Amino acid sequence: MAKDEGLTEGHIEALHGGAGTDHSPAEAVALDFAERFVTAPEGIDDETFKRLREHFSDPALVELAWAVGSFFLLGRLKLVFELE
């Protein structure tokens, strides 16, 4: 689906921390949080929040979670209703 939206293998690999990525520490922990949020929310533990709080304030964490949840929901709605 990502490729259908115009992402290349390089883009997809970069999201997973593949070779040649240059994510900042804040971006890396935010991407880890987003992946856990979507695939295994039970894996968001105290250690995850400790790492997040090294880079983000509590209001920023709420905003991050809201953004991840919103995009996840929009993606699911797109799939369920077969939207373009």
HELIX and SHEET records of a PDB file:
HELIX    1   1 GLU A    9  LEU A   15  1                                   7    
HELIX    2   2 PRO A   25  THR A   39  1                                  15    
HELIX    3   3 PRO A   41  GLY A   43  5                                   3    
HELIX    4   4 ASP A   46  ARG A   53  1                                   8    
HELIX    5   5 ASP A   58  VAL A   80  1                                  23    
END                                                                             
